[in-house]
């Protein structure tokens, strides 16, 4: 019960984006955007820390979470093996107010931190971290 109270008090989670792993962003971006009624402005961001290239799609409703396409930027990319198994839906990302406290809570109750906080190019240097839950869900947490 204490952990649940700490979660509510220290974190107001908001679904920020849904991530999909694809072999090549440029090859699938337009059809992907059309199929989910979204728009893509053509930007692709390379993040050497994450060893990925990413692109974000915005839904027609401004309150919708973003959709992210993730492409491995080399054989050492953490999503490379996922793509070899077919790619597709990869993770949910939640924006949280207190990243460190949220990770502590997640580690104690729901799963394992698989990637500790580090700055993300796509989010202006805000830190992200990754947790794999007991229910086999990969979650990304973005510092607000």
C-alpha positions as CSV (number, residue, x, y, z in Angstrom):
1,X,0.0,0.0,0.0
2,X,2.8,2.4,0.8
3,X,4.3,2.0,-2.7
4,X,0.9,2.8,-4.3
5,X,0.7,6.0,-2.3
6,X,4.3,7.0,-3.2
7,X,3.4,6.4,-6.9
8,X,0.4,8.7,-6.8
9,X,2.2,11.4,-4.8
10,X,5.4,11.5,-6.9
11,X,4.3,10.8,-10.4
12,X,1.6,12.0,-12.6
13,X,2.1,9.7,-15.7
14,X,0.9,10.8,-19.1
15,X,1.1,8.6,-22.2
16,X,3.6,10.4,-24.4
17,X,4.0,8.1,-27.3
18,X,3.7,4.6,-28.7
19,X,6.9,3.2,-30.3
20,X,7.1,0.9,-33.3
21,X,10.3,-0.7,-34.7
22,X,10.7,-0.6,-38.4
23,X,13.5,-1.5,-40.8
24,X,13.7,1.9,-42.6
25,X,11.7,5.0,-41.5
26,X,11.8,6.6,-45.0
27,X,10.4,3.5,-46.7
28,X,7.4,3.1,-44.4
29,X,6.7,6.6,-43.0
30,X,4.1,7.9,-45.5
31,X,2.0,4.7,-45.6
32,X,2.3,4.4,-41.8
33,X,1.1,7.9,-41.3
34,X,-1.9,7.4,-43.6
35,X,-2.9,4.2,-42.0
36,X,-3.1,5.8,-38.5
37,X,-4.6,9.1,-39.7
38,X,-1.5,11.0,-38.6
39,X,0.9,13.5,-40.1
40,X,4.6,13.4,-40.4
41,X,6.7,16.5,-41.1
42,X,9.6,14.5,-42.6
43,X,12.0,14.8,-39.7
44,X,14.2,12.0,-38.6
45,X,16.4,12.2,-35.5
46,X,19.6,10.2,-35.0
47,X,20.4,9.4,-31.4
48,X,23.9,8.0,-31.0
49,X,23.2,7.3,-27.2
50,X,20.3,5.0,-28.1
51,X,21.8,3.8,-31.4
52,X,18.6,4.5,-33.2
53,X,16.9,6.9,-35.7
54,X,13.4,8.0,-34.8
55,X,10.5,9.9,-36.3
56,X,7.4,11.2,-34.6
57,X,3.9,11.3,-36.0
58,X,1.1,13.5,-34.7
59,X,-2.5,12.4,-34.7
60,X,-5.3,14.7,-35.8
61,X,-6.4,15.3,-32.3
62,X,-3.9,17.4,-30.4
63,X,-4.5,15.4,-27.2
64,X,-3.5,12.1,-28.9
65,X,-0.2,10.6,-27.9
66,X,2.6,10.7,-30.5
67,X,3.5,7.7,-32.5
68,X,7.2,7.0,-32.9
69,X,8.9,5.0,-35.5
70,X,12.3,3.5,-34.4
71,X,14.9,2.3,-36.8
72,X,18.1,0.6,-35.6
73,X,21.2,2.7,-36.4
74,X,23.5,-0.2,-36.6
75,X,24.0,-3.8,-35.4
76,X,24.7,-2.6,-31.8
77,X,21.3,-1.0,-31.6
78,X,19.1,-2.3,-28.7
79,X,16.2,-2.7,-31.2
80,X,18.3,-4.6,-33.8
81,X,17.3,-8.1,-32.4
82,X,13.7,-7.0,-32.0
83,X,13.6,-6.0,-35.7
84,X,15.2,-9.4,-36.7
85,X,12.1,-11.0,-35.0
86,X,9.8,-8.9,-37.2
87,X,9.7,-5.5,-35.5
88,X,6.3,-3.8,-34.9
89,X,4.8,-2.6,-31.6
90,X,7.7,-2.1,-29.2
91,X,7.0,0.1,-26.2
92,X,4.8,2.6,-24.5
93,X,6.4,5.8,-23.3
94,X,5.1,7.7,-20.3
95,X,6.1,11.2,-19.3
96,X,6.7,11.4,-15.6
97,X,7.4,14.3,-13.2
98,X,10.0,12.6,-11.0
99,X,11.9,10.1,-13.1
100,X,14.3,8.8,-10.4
101,X,11.4,8.3,-7.9
102,X,9.3,6.6,-10.5
103,X,12.1,4.2,-11.4
104,X,12.6,3.3,-7.8
105,X,8.9,2.6,-7.4
106,X,8.8,0.5,-10.7
107,X,11.9,-1.5,-9.6
108,X,10.4,-2.3,-6.3
109,X,7.0,-3.4,-7.5
110,X,6.5,-3.9,-11.2
111,X,9.7,-4.9,-13.0
112,X,13.3,-4.5,-13.8
113,X,15.1,-1.4,-15.0
114,X,16.8,-2.5,-18.2
115,X,18.3,0.8,-19.1
116,X,19.1,3.5,-16.5
117,X,18.4,7.2,-17.2
118,X,20.4,8.9,-19.9
119,X,19.8,12.0,-22.1
120,X,17.8,11.6,-25.3
121,X,18.5,13.7,-28.3
122,X,14.9,13.4,-29.5
123,X,13.7,15.1,-26.3
124,X,16.1,18.0,-26.1
125,X,18.4,16.1,-23.6
126,X,15.6,15.2,-21.2
127,X,16.4,11.8,-19.6
128,X,14.7,8.6,-20.5
129,X,14.9,5.1,-18.9
130,X,13.5,1.7,-19.7
131,X,11.7,-0.8,-17.6
132,X,10.6,-4.3,-18.5
133,X,7.6,-5.2,-16.4
134,X,6.6,-8.6,-14.9
135,X,3.8,-8.7,-17.5
136,X,6.5,-8.5,-20.3
137,X,5.7,-4.9,-21.3
138,X,8.5,-2.6,-22.2
139,X,8.0,0.9,-20.9
140,X,10.0,4.0,-21.6
141,X,9.8,6.8,-19.1
142,X,10.5,10.4,-20.1
143,X,11.5,13.0,-17.6
144,X,9.1,15.9,-17.8
